[in-house]
Amino acid sequence: MSDPIILVDPLPRTLNLIMEPDIRARLERLGKVVLSEDRPMPDDEVDRLLPDTVLLFGQTAMPRERLDRAPHLKAIFNVESNFLPNVDYQACVERNIPVLSPGSAFAAPVAEAALGMAIDLARGITEADRDFRAGREKYGLEANTKTFRLMGAPVGLIGFGDLGKSLRELIRPFKNRVAVYDPWLPDEIIRRHDCEPGSLDEVLSTSKVIFVFAGITSENQGLIDARAFAKMQKGTAFLLMSRAAIVDFPSMLDAIRSGHISAAVDVFPEEPVPADDPVRRLPGILLSAHRTGGTTDALFAIGRMTVADAELIMKGLPPQLCRKADPAIASRLRSKPVSMT
């Protein structure tokens, strides 16, 4: 083999976005970096490089026939952070090629934003600001007829991966009962984090604040539908922080429009959201343009995590920081590439 190639095909990320100069220098010490970030790397260039490629950073399609042409490939790092259906995960397992995601880099910033949004919904902070600016403010108790305190309010989490665990730690001072619905986890893990496992209906009907942190799978598309919203208590604060496809959006908007729930939403079925989308004019909803995770420190954490694991792999050691794809799970995921950072 000639000089080992590190194939970097990172869009929608760029190397400057995810790697500080010292981290990029560490990457370049592992091999010859061949980079395409003004466009996805063309197929013919990928095919030309694969025989000498040892590491792949990006979302490049890697079906079995491509893996067959990459005899020296040691790892694939998905720096967009979602396991996409364009990789033959079973073939990677057979070849001992880990497919890795640094998705946990976003857990802390998303959880922090979710906590802020929950307090906002509970206390009506931005709604009161808009009323004040419009000259229709109210004072004292009259201004709090629809508000509640987050302190002690029953909380429900739908999905208990990195995001759910991060949020659980942040809200400990609020002394909430925390119920969790996550069919992919045993009850023992949920209880280990001082949470109560429950069915979806139990979490929906007993929680005053509901956070959706679940990834999208073949089983849960449209899981939170009109029936689910009807199960929620009137005045529930509902926060959609992970994937839009988990929710039946028209049903959610109907529940908000009727005053049954208030909501905070960071992810949408179509992004960017069209300028004329009625969601922009709907009261009772706190809107966020898929921005809660994309902080500078979180994006740089992607670079630190992936390069540190790449260094271990090149020494013949197992990765420690990124999450490894499991074919049984990856085949059920329905994530799609993001179009922005």
C-alpha positions as CSV (number, residue, x, y, z in Angstrom):
1,M,0.0,0.0,0.0
2,S,1.2,3.5,-0.8
3,D,0.7,6.3,1.8
4,P,-2.4,5.6,3.9
5,I,-5.3,7.8,2.9
6,I,-7.8,9.4,5.3
7,L,-10.8,10.1,3.1
8,V,-12.7,13.1,4.5
9,D,-16.1,13.7,2.9
10,P,-17.8,15.6,5.8
11,L,-20.7,17.7,4.3
12,P,-22.8,19.2,5.8
13,R,-19.9,19.7,8.2
14,T,-16.6,21.2,7.2
15,L,-13.3,20.5,8.9
16,N,-12.9,24.0,10.2
17,L,-16.3,23.7,11.7
18,I,-15.5,20.6,13.7
19,M,-11.8,20.6,14.2
20,E,-9.6,23.2,15.9
21,P,-6.1,23.5,14.3
22,D,-4.4,21.3,16.8
23,I,-7.0,18.5,16.3
24,R,-6.7,18.8,12.6
25,A,-2.9,18.5,12.9
26,R,-3.3,15.3,14.9
27,L,-5.6,13.9,12.2
28,E,-3.0,14.7,9.5
29,R,-0.3,12.8,11.4
30,L,-2.4,9.6,11.0
31,G,-2.2,9.7,7.2
32,K,-2.6,11.7,4.0
33,V,-5.9,13.7,4.3
34,V,-7.9,13.9,1.1
35,L,-10.7,16.3,1.6
36,S,-13.8,17.3,-0.3
37,E,-16.0,19.9,1.4
38,D,-17.1,22.2,-1.4
39,R,-19.3,19.3,-2.6
40,P,-19.8,15.6,-1.7
41,M,-16.8,13.6,-3.0
42,P,-17.5,12.3,-6.5
43,D,-18.0,8.6,-6.8
44,D,-15.1,8.1,-9.1
45,E,-12.7,9.8,-6.7
46,V,-14.0,7.8,-3.8
47,D,-13.5,4.6,-5.7
48,R,-10.0,5.6,-6.7
49,L,-9.0,6.3,-3.1
50,L,-10.6,3.3,-1.4
51,P,-7.8,0.8,-2.0
52,D,-5.4,2.9,0.1
53,T,-8.0,4.4,2.6
54,V,-7.5,3.5,6.3
55,L,-10.0,6.0,7.8
56,L,-13.2,7.6,6.4
57,F,-14.7,10.7,7.9
58,G,-18.1,11.6,6.5
59,Q,-21.3,10.3,5.2
60,T,-20.0,8.6,2.1
61,A,-22.1,5.7,0.8
62,M,-20.4,2.4,1.7
63,P,-22.3,-0.6,0.3
64,R,-20.8,-4.0,0.5
65,E,-19.2,-3.7,-3.0
66,R,-17.3,-0.6,-1.9
67,L,-16.2,-2.2,1.3
68,D,-14.8,-5.0,-0.9
69,R,-12.5,-2.4,-2.5
70,A,-11.2,-1.0,0.8
71,P,-9.1,-3.8,2.2
72,H,-7.2,-1.5,4.6
73,L,-10.2,0.5,6.0
74,K,-10.2,0.5,9.8
75,A,-13.1,2.7,10.7
76,I,-15.9,5.0,9.4
77,F,-16.7,8.1,11.4
78,N,-20.1,9.7,10.6
79,V,-19.4,13.3,11.6
80,E,-22.9,14.4,10.8
81,S,-23.7,12.2,13.8
82,N,-26.6,10.1,12.5
83,F,-26.3,6.5,11.3
84,L,-27.7,6.7,7.8
85,P,-29.0,3.8,5.6
86,N,-26.2,4.2,3.0
87,V,-23.8,1.9,4.8
88,D,-23.8,-1.9,4.9
89,Y,-23.5,-2.2,8.6
90,Q,-23.5,-6.0,8.6
91,A,-20.6,-6.1,6.1
92,C,-18.7,-3.6,8.3
93,V,-19.1,-6.0,11.3
94,E,-17.9,-8.9,9.2
95,R,-14.8,-6.9,8.3
96,N,-14.3,-5.6,11.8
97,I,-14.8,-2.0,10.6
98,P,-16.5,0.0,13.3
99,V,-19.0,2.7,12.1
100,L,-18.9,5.4,14.7
101,S,-20.9,8.5,15.6
102,P,-19.9,11.3,18.0
103,G,-23.6,12.2,18.5
104,S,-23.2,12.5,22.2
105,A,-21.4,15.8,21.6
106,F,-24.8,17.4,21.2
107,A,-26.4,15.9,24.3
108,A,-25.4,18.6,26.9
109,P,-26.2,21.7,24.8
110,V,-29.5,20.3,23.6
111,A,-30.5,19.3,27.2
112,E,-29.5,22.8,28.4
113,A,-31.7,24.5,25.8
114,A,-34.5,22.0,26.5
115,L,-34.4,23.0,30.2
116,G,-34.5,26.7,29.3
117,M,-37.5,26.1,27.0
118,A,-39.3,24.1,29.6
119,I,-39.0,26.9,32.1
120,D,-40.1,29.3,29.5
121,L,-43.3,27.3,28.7
122,A,-44.0,26.7,32.4
123,R,-43.7,30.4,33.4
124,G,-44.9,32.0,30.1
125,I,-41.7,34.1,29.8
126,T,-41.6,34.8,26.1
127,E,-45.4,35.0,25.9
128,A,-45.3,37.7,28.6
129,D,-42.6,39.5,26.7
130,R,-44.7,39.6,23.6
131,D,-47.7,40.8,25.5
132,F,-45.7,43.6,27.1
133,R,-44.3,44.8,23.8
134,A,-47.9,44.8,22.4
135,G,-49.2,46.8,25.3
136,R,-51.5,44.0,26.6
137,E,-49.4,43.0,29.6
138,K,-51.0,41.9,32.9
139,Y,-49.6,42.1,36.4
140,G,-49.3,39.8,39.4
141,L,-51.5,36.8,39.8
142,E,-53.6,37.9,36.7
143,A,-50.5,37.3,34.6
144,N,-50.0,33.8,35.9
145,T,-53.4,32.1,35.5
146,K,-51.9,29.6,33.0
147,T,-48.4,29.2,34.4
148,F,-46.9,26.7,36.7
149,R,-43.6,26.1,38.4
150,L,-41.2,23.5,37.0
151,M,-40.1,22.8,40.6
152,G,-41.8,19.5,41.6
153,A,-43.8,19.2,38.4
154,P,-44.0,15.6,37.0
155,V,-41.7,15.2,34.1
156,G,-41.9,12.6,31.3
157,L,-39.1,11.6,28.9
158,I,-39.7,9.8,25.6
159,G,-36.3,8.4,24.8
160,F,-33.5,7.9,27.3
161,G,-30.3,8.0,25.4
162,D,-27.6,10.6,25.8
163,L,-30.1,13.5,25.6
164,G,-32.4,12.1,28.1
165,K,-29.7,11.2,30.6
166,S,-28.2,14.7,30.2
167,L,-31.5,16.4,30.9
168,R,-32.2,14.1,33.8
169,E,-29.0,15.4,35.5
170,L,-29.8,19.0,34.8
171,I,-33.2,18.9,36.4
172,R,-32.2,17.2,39.6
173,P,-32.4,20.5,41.6
174,F,-36.0,20.8,40.5
175,K,-37.0,17.6,42.5
176,N,-39.3,16.3,39.8
177,R,-40.7,12.8,39.5
178,V,-39.3,11.6,36.2
179,A,-41.0,8.9,34.2
180,V,-39.4,7.4,31.1
181,Y,-40.7,5.6,28.1
182,D,-37.9,3.9,26.1
183,P,-38.7,0.4,24.7
184,W,-35.1,-0.1,23.8
185,L,-33.9,0.0,27.4
186,P,-34.4,-2.4,30.3
187,D,-36.2,-1.0,33.4
188,E,-33.0,-1.5,35.4
189,I,-31.1,1.2,33.5
190,I,-33.9,3.6,33.8
191,R,-34.2,3.1,37.5
192,R,-30.4,3.4,37.9
193,H,-30.9,7.1,36.9
194,D,-33.6,7.7,39.5
195,C,-36.4,7.5,37.0
196,E,-39.5,5.5,36.8
197,P,-40.1,3.3,33.7
198,G,-43.5,3.5,32.2
199,S,-45.6,2.8,29.2
200,L,-46.1,5.5,26.6
201,D,-49.7,6.2,27.9
202,E,-48.5,6.4,31.5
203,V,-45.8,8.9,30.6
204,L,-48.2,11.0,28.5
205,S,-51.0,11.1,31.0
206,T,-49.1,11.6,34.2
207,S,-46.5,14.2,33.2
208,K,-46.9,18.0,33.3
209,V,-43.7,18.5,31.2
210,I,-42.9,16.0,28.3
211,F,-39.6,16.0,26.5
212,V,-39.2,14.0,23.3
213,F,-35.6,12.9,22.9
214,A,-36.1,9.7,20.9
215,G,-34.4,9.0,17.6
216,I,-36.6,8.1,14.6
217,T,-37.0,4.4,13.8
218,S,-39.2,2.2,11.6
219,E,-41.4,1.6,14.7
220,N,-42.0,5.1,16.0
221,Q,-42.7,7.4,13.0
222,G,-45.8,9.4,13.9
223,L,-45.9,7.8,17.4
224,I,-47.1,11.0,19.1
225,D,-50.4,11.3,17.2
226,A,-53.9,12.8,18.0
227,R,-54.7,10.0,20.4
228,A,-51.4,10.7,22.3
229,F,-52.0,14.4,22.5
230,A,-55.5,13.7,23.9
231,K,-53.9,11.6,26.6
232,M,-51.9,14.6,27.9
233,Q,-53.2,16.7,30.7
234,K,-54.6,20.1,29.7
235,G,-51.8,22.6,30.0
236,T,-49.0,20.2,29.5
237,A,-45.7,21.6,28.2
238,F,-44.5,19.5,25.3
239,L,-41.0,19.8,24.0
240,L,-39.9,18.2,20.7
241,M,-36.1,18.2,20.7
242,S,-34.9,15.2,18.7
243,R,-36.6,14.2,15.4
244,A,-39.8,15.7,13.8
245,A,-41.0,12.5,12.3
246,I,-41.8,11.0,15.7
247,V,-44.7,13.5,15.9
248,D,-47.8,13.8,13.8
249,F,-47.3,17.5,13.2
250,P,-50.8,18.4,12.2
251,S,-52.1,16.7,15.4
252,M,-49.6,18.6,17.5
253,L,-50.6,21.9,15.9
254,D,-54.3,21.1,16.5
255,A,-53.5,20.4,20.2
256,I,-51.6,23.7,20.5
257,R,-54.3,25.7,18.6
258,S,-57.0,24.3,20.9
259,G,-55.1,25.4,24.0
260,H,-54.8,21.8,25.2
261,I,-51.0,22.0,25.3
262,S,-48.2,24.5,24.8
263,A,-45.1,23.4,23.0
264,A,-41.5,24.1,22.2
265,V,-40.1,22.8,18.9
266,D,-36.5,22.6,17.6
267,V,-37.1,20.2,14.7
268,F,-39.5,20.4,11.8
269,P,-40.7,18.1,9.0
270,E,-39.2,20.4,6.4
271,E,-36.1,22.5,7.1
272,P,-35.6,25.3,6.5
273,V,-39.3,25.9,7.4
274,P,-41.1,27.7,4.5
275,A,-41.6,31.4,5.0
276,D,-45.4,31.0,4.7
277,D,-45.7,28.0,7.0
278,P,-48.6,28.7,9.4
279,V,-46.6,27.5,12.4
280,R,-44.8,30.9,12.3
281,R,-48.1,32.6,13.3
282,L,-49.4,30.1,15.8
283,P,-49.6,31.3,19.4
284,G,-48.7,28.8,22.2
285,I,-45.6,27.5,20.5
286,L,-41.9,28.4,21.2
287,L,-40.0,28.0,17.9
288,S,-36.3,27.2,17.5
289,A,-34.6,26.7,14.1
290,H,-32.9,23.4,14.8
291,R,-30.2,25.3,16.7
292,T,-30.1,23.8,20.2
293,G,-27.2,21.4,19.6
294,G,-25.1,23.4,17.1
295,T,-23.0,25.3,19.5
296,T,-19.3,26.0,18.7
297,D,-18.1,23.8,21.6
298,A,-20.3,20.9,20.6
299,L,-19.2,21.0,17.0
300,F,-15.5,21.1,18.1
301,A,-16.3,18.1,20.4
302,I,-17.1,16.1,17.2
303,G,-13.5,16.7,16.0
304,R,-11.9,15.9,19.4
305,M,-14.0,12.7,19.8
306,T,-13.4,11.3,16.3
307,V,-9.7,12.1,16.1
308,A,-9.1,10.6,19.6
309,D,-10.8,7.4,18.6
310,A,-9.0,7.4,15.3
311,E,-5.7,7.5,17.1
312,L,-6.7,4.5,19.2
313,I,-7.9,2.6,16.2
314,M,-4.6,3.2,14.4
315,K,-2.8,1.7,17.4
316,G,-5.0,-1.4,17.2
317,L,-7.1,-0.3,20.2
318,P,-10.9,0.0,20.5
319,P,-12.6,3.4,20.3
320,Q,-13.8,4.9,23.5
321,L,-15.6,8.1,22.8
322,C,-17.9,7.6,19.8
323,R,-21.0,5.3,19.7
324,K,-20.6,2.2,17.6
325,A,-23.3,1.3,15.2
326,D,-25.1,-2.0,15.8
327,P,-26.5,-3.5,12.6
328,A,-29.7,-4.6,14.4
329,I,-30.4,-1.1,15.6
330,A,-29.0,0.8,12.6
331,S,-31.3,-1.1,10.2
332,R,-34.3,0.3,12.2
333,L,-33.2,3.9,12.3
334,R,-34.8,6.4,9.9
335,S,-32.5,9.4,10.3
336,K,-32.0,11.6,7.2
337,P,-29.0,13.8,6.6
338,V,-29.3,17.3,7.9
339,S,-29.1,20.3,5.6
340,M,-27.4,22.6,8.0
341,T,-25.1,22.6,11.0
